[in-house]
Amino acid sequence: RAQALRERTEGLLLRNTQVANQFDLCAISVPMPGTARPAGLMLVARNGHDRHLLRIAAEMERLL
């Protein structure tokens, strides 16, 4: 029972990042303030564009 709960929880936590991982992309989640539930904005970029993605994420966080 504990194993099934763990697998279900991991599946829910990782479902949004699996696509980026499978296609060898870089991704980051920016916290979304002011929502009733915890939420994040996931940004994705091509492999090797990590620094560019971090700059975009920092600007998005500032704007949000």
Protein Blocks (a to p, Z undefined) as FASTA:
>chain_A
ZZmmmmmmmmmmmmmmmmmmmnopacdddddehiabdcdddddddehilmmmmmmmmmmm
mmZZ
